[in-house]
Amino acid sequence: METPKSSLGRYGLIVLMAGQLLPLIDFSIVNVALDTIAHALHATETQLELLVAVYGVSFAVCLALGGRLGDNLGRRRIFTIGVAAFGLASLLCGLADSIRVLLAARVLQGMSAALLMPQVLATIHVCLSGPRHTRALALYGGIGGLAFVIGQVLGGLLVSADIWGLGWRSVFLINLPVCGVVLASIRHHIPDTRREHVTRIDWAGTLVLAALILSILLPLSLGPAQHWSWPWISALTAALPLLALLWHMELRQARRGIHPLLPPTVMRLHSVRFGLVIALLFFTCWSGFIFVLARTVQAGAGMSPLQSGNAFVAMGITYFLGALVAPRSIARLGPIGSLLLGCAIQMPALLALIGTLDWVWPHLTILNLMPATAVLTFGQAFIVASFYRIGMADVPASEAGAGSAVLTTVQQTALGLGAPVLGAVFVHFLPLSYLQGARAALVAELFIMCLLVASALLYRLHLRPKVLPQRCPA
């Protein structure tokens, strides 16, 4: 059972969205600072890869646990703890005097993000209904994607500005004032919701889930740099047995009347399953695209960090505009129709971007990149807004935290997979040229998006018998 619906006002929603921005921006903001970090802390290439990987891994590993803690102890309380811990971890990152200290602080950042993120979506799901719920989910999805663009732009600006001589440290210290404002606003504007009956934490499931995510993310992140030596191949092949073990354990927990970390009742919902398909396919493409484009414009076309960041400004604007329009699209076309509309906008823009690169290379500028990339991110906003609407559609309020944690875990795992997956294609063709590497990665993304369209059409066919209007009796 869930506590009765509480009021979540406009300012409370803004506070939640500000909290959501913090961990998502830190996924991309560090990319622009890697070169200066390498020089300042004498980091190796492998350590720089770990700097990106450990944040995503610790984030994804602890998400489901964060959702369950919010259900049990109160979502406002866990959100508060998460924001405070994230601020502390950001301070430790900014003060780090060695790469090992920075890596440890990044792990703490990821764990803190996993505490606060599930509370945002769960609080929206529990406290809002009707059109306000639809608009809030669209805003949640819009800000989620926009955060990646903001991270690139803000990172380039901060590193280039070198405020007070802080250099790369400013990309972490910028979190502190945001955390302070959010913490000061939580108590008076965020309602406290929780389950009426406390459920036991599924520690065994948490450990197996952690091992599963680690067996996928770490080999894909570090395997290519280590020439796919046998430990990385062994770790990757362990993923399927671990997945089977996790499902068996969760079924056994449910039969014993113990609330599992990933409830089978939630995982059996068709809407949740399709939401996981969207997360795996689309968000892998999204983070991989950001990585490939950033590498192409900087290392390939010779743009500075500031110019590279500015190349994402138009993308951020059109993405946010798309996020504002998406609720109307969902109201008219339904979530599946809106998802397909987003794909219909994004995929031709991908082709246009490939054509643009062929046409202007190597003389890339912000202006000649803008048309294709701006249209592309406008379409992506419809996909992201539909993802949350579809994934949470049938989740009962009593499982809101677990449901949001399941979706967000796979989403964050996919975001972590993006750079290794599309990056592997990019690097494979890099000996030919940066142009060939970028083109190959974009073609791979186009193929993955075709799989998403096919999956959406099959899902709509599955739903059709349930939504056809019944004939009136003669």
N, C-alpha and C positions, 0 to 999 in steps of 0.2 A: 504493500500500500504506500501511497505517496501523500505527503502533506498537501493540504488544500492549496489551490492556485493563489499565489500572492501577486501583488501588483509590481510590475516592472515598467517604470516610466521611461521617457525618452532619454533623460540624462543617465539613468541606470544602464540603458542599452549602450550609450556612448562609452561609459566606463568599462563595460564588458568588452566592447570592440577595441578599446585602447589596450586592454590586457591581452586580447588576442593578437594584436599587432606585434607585441614585444617578441615572442618566440619565433614568429614567422619571418620577421625582418632579419633576425639573426641567422637564418638559413642562408641568405644571399649576401648580406652586407659584408661578411668576412671575405668573400671571394676577391673583392677589389683590393683588399689589404694584404693578401697573401705574399706578394712580392716584397713589400716593406717589412713584414714580419720575418720573412726568411733572412733578410739582411741584418735586421736588428737582433734576432735571437739565434742566428746561425743554424736555422732549421734546415733539415734535409728535405728532399722532395717527398719521401715517404711520410715524414712527420707533418708536412703540410697537408697531405691527403688525409692523415689521421685527424688533423684539426677540423676538417670538414666532416669526416665520417663519425667521430665519437659523439658529436652533438646530435646528429640524426639518429644514431643507434640508441643512445641513452634516452632520447625523446620518445622514440617508438616503443622501446622495451617497457617503459614505465607508464604509458598512456592508459592501458586498461586498468592498472592498479589505481591510478589517479581518479578514474571515473568511479570505481567502487568505493574509494575513500570518501569522495564527495557524496555519494548516495548514503553512506553510513553516518558520517560525522558532520554533514552539513556542507552544501556546495559553497556557500559564502566563506565559511571558515577555511576550507581547503584552497579556495581561490586566493584568499588573503595570504596564506602561508606560501603559496606558489609564487605570487608576485614579489613578496619580501625576499624569498630565497633566490629568485631570479635577479633581483637587484644586487644582492650580496655576491652572487656568482659573477655578475657583470663587473662589479668592482674588482674582484679577484683577477678577472681576465685583464682588466685595464692596468693593474699593478704588477702583473706577472713579469718576473725578471729572467725566466728561462722557458724554453718550449715545453718542458715537462710540467711546470706549474700551470702554464696556459692550457695544456691538454686536460689536466685535472679539473681546472675551473670550467672548461667547456663541457665536461661530463656533468658537473653540478648544474650548469645552465640547462642542459637537456632534461635532467631529472626534474628541475623546477618547472620547466615548461610543461612537462607531462602532468604536473599537479594542477596547473591553472587552466590549461586548454579544455579538458573535458567539461569543466564547470560552466564554460561559456555556452556551449551548445545545449547542455542539459538544462540550464536555467532558462534559456529561451524556449525550449521545448515544453517545459513544465509550466512556465508562467504566462505564456502568450497563446492565443488561439485565433483562428479566423484570418482575416486580412493582415492583422498586425504580426501574426506568426509567419505568414508568407513573406511579408516585407523584411522581417528580421532575419529570416533564413537567407534571403537574397542578399541582404547587406553583409551577413556573415560570410557568405561565399565570395562576394565581391571584394571585401577587405582581405580575405585569405589570399586571393590571387594578386591583388594590388600590392600586398606586402613584399612580394618578390621584386616587383619593379621598384618600389620605394627603397628597398635594401640596396639595389644596384646604384640608383641615383645618389642616395644619401652617402653610401660608402665612398663613391668617387669624389663627392664634394668634400667630405671630411678629411680623407687622405690628402687631397690636393691642397686644401686650406691650411692643414697643419696647425690647427688652433692651439696657441700657447705651447707650441713645440711638442704636442702630444702624438702627432702622427697617427699610426695605426691604432693606438690605444683609444682614441676618441670614438672609434666605431663600437666599442664596448661601453665606454663611460657615458655615451649619449643616452643609454637606457636608464640611468639613475634618476634624472628629473621626471621621466615618464612614470617610473615605478612609484616615486613619491606622490605624484598627483593622484594616481590610481588608488594607492593605499589610503590617502586622505578622504577619498570619495566613497569607498566601498560600503562602510557601515550604514550610511544614511540613504544610499540609493540602490543597493543590491538586496533583494529579498533573500531570506535564508530558507532554503528548501532542502528536504532530505526525505529518505524513506522513513516510514513510521517504525518499522522493525529493522533493527540492525542485523546485517548478514555477515557471516564469517568471511574473512579474506582468504581467497584461494591462492595460498602461497605456492603450492606445488604447480598449479597452472601458470602462475606468474613466472616461475623459474624456467619451465619448459618453453613458454612463449618467448622469454628472453633469449634462450638458446636458439630457438627457431629463427628469430629476427637476426641474431648475430651470425648464424650460419649462412644467411643470404647476403646481408649488407656488407659484412667485412670482406668476404672473398671477392665480391664484385667491386668493392672499392679499392682493395689492396692487391688482389690477385694479379691483374695485368702488370703492375709495377714490379711484382716479384716473379714475373714470367710464369705464372700459374704453376708454381711448385706444388708438390703433392699435399702439403698441409692445407692449402687453399682449396684444392680440388676435393679433398676428403671432407672439408667443412661444408662445401656447397652440396655435395651428394647426401649429406646427413639431413638436409632440409625436409625431404619427403617423409622419412621415418619419424622425425620429430613432429611433423604436422599430424601424422596418423596417431602418434602417442598423445598429443594434446587433445585431439578430438575424442579419443577413447577416455581420457581422464575427465574431460568435461561432461561427457555422457554419464560416467559413473558418479560424479559429484551430484548431478541433477537427480539421478535415481535415488540417491541417499538423502535427498531433501536438502542438500547444501547448495547454496547459490554459487554456481561456478563463475569464474572470471569472465568467460565468454559464454553466456547462457545459450545452450542449444536451441531453446525456444526462440531466441532472437536470431540466431544464425540460420534457422530454418525458414525465416520469413523471406519470401521471394524479393521483396523490395530491398531488404538488407543485402541479399546476395548480389542483386544487380548493382546496388550501390558500391559494393566491393569491386565488381568488375570495372565500373566507371573509375573508381579511385585508382586501381592498378594500372589501367591503360592510359587514362588522361593525365594523371599527375606525374607519371613517369615521363610522358612527353613534355609536360610543362616545365619541370625542373631541368630536364635534359636540354630543352630548347634554350633556356636562359643561359645555361653553362656554355653551350656551343656558340651561341651568338656573342657572348661576352669574350670568349677566347678568340673568335674570328675577328671581331672589330679591334681588339687590342693587339694580340700577337700577330695576326695576319695582316690587318690594314694599318696598324701602327697608331691607333688612337690612344690618347692618354687616358688615365683613369677617369678624369673629369669628363672628357669627351665621350668615353664609353658610357658613363653614367647618364649623361644627357641624352644619349641615343635612346634611352628607355623612357624619357619623359612623355612623349606622345603616346606610347603604349599604356602608361599609367592613366593618362587622362581618358583615353577611349575605353579602357577596361572599366574605369569607375562609371562612365556614362552607360556602358552596357549593363553594369550591375544595377543601375537605377531603373533601366527599362525592363530588365528581366522579369520582375514580378508581374507586369502587365502581360508579357509573353506567356508566362506560366498560367495566368488566369484565363487567357484566350485559348492557348494551344494545349495546355496541360504540361506536366513536367517532361514527359517523353517527347512531345512535339517541340517543346522549347529546347531540349537537348539536341534534337536533330537539326533544328534551326541554327543553333550555335555551330554545329559541325559543318553545316552548309555554308556558313560565313567563313569559318576558320580555314577549311581545307583549300578552297581556291586561293585564299591569301597566302597559304604556304607555297603553292605553285607560283604565285606572283613573286614571292620573296626569292625563290630559286632563280626565276627569270631575272630579277633585279641584280642578284649577285653575278650572274653570268654576263649581264650587260655592262655593269659599271666597274667590275673588279679590275684593279685593286683600289680604285679611287672611291672608296666608300665614304659617304658623308651622312650626317644626321638627316638631311633633307631627302636624299634618294632612298634611304631606308624607311622613312616615315610612312609612305602610303601603305605598303604591304603589312608592316608590323602593326600599324594602328588598327587596320581592319581585322587582322588576326586576333589581337587581344580583345577587340570588341566582341567577336564571336565566342571567345573563351569565357567571357563573363556569363553568357547564357548557359554554358555547360556546367560551370561551377555552381551557379544558383540552382540548377536542376538537380545536381548531385545530392545536395543536402535535403532538398525537398523529397526526392525519391527515396533516399536511404533511410530517413526517419519517418516515412509516411505511416507505417504500420507498427511502429515501436510503441508499446504501452508506456504511460507516464512513469510507472513503477520501475521500468528498466531504462529510463532515459539516459542515466549516466553510463550504464553498460553499453547501450546502443551507440551513443555518441563516441565512446571510447573505441568500440570495434571499428567504426567507420574512420575515425581519426587515426587510429593505429595503422590501418592499411594505407590511408592517405599519406601519412608521414613516411611510412616504409617506401611507398612509391616515389615520394619526393627524394628520398635518399638513393633510390635506384636510378633516377633519371640521368645523373651525370655519369655513372659507370656504364649504363646501357647505351645511350646515344653517344657518350664520350668515347666508348670503345669503337663504335663505327667511325667517329670523327678521327680518332688517332690512327685507325687502320689505314685510312686513305690520306693521312697527313703527309707521308713521304712524297706523294704526287704534288700536292699544294694545299694551302689552307682552303682555297676555293673548292677543291675536290672533296676535302674532308667535310666542310660545311654542307655541300650539296648532298653528299651521301647520308649525313645525319638527318637532314630535312626530309629526304625521300623515305628513310626508315620511320620517321615520325608520321609521315603521310600514310604509310602502310598500317601502323598501329591505330591511327584514327579510323581507317577503313574497318578494322576489326571492331572498334567501338560502335560505329554506325550499324554494322551487321548485328551486333549484340542487342542494340536498342530496338531494331526492327523485330528481332525474335522475341524480345521481352514484350513489345506491344502486341504481337500476335498472341502471346500467352495470356495477356490481360483482356483481349477483345471480347471473349464470351462473357466475361463478368460485367462489362460496362455497356453492352448493347442494350438499348431500351426494350422493354417487353411490350408485346402487342396488347392493345386493349381488347377485352373480350367482345365478341360480336354481339 
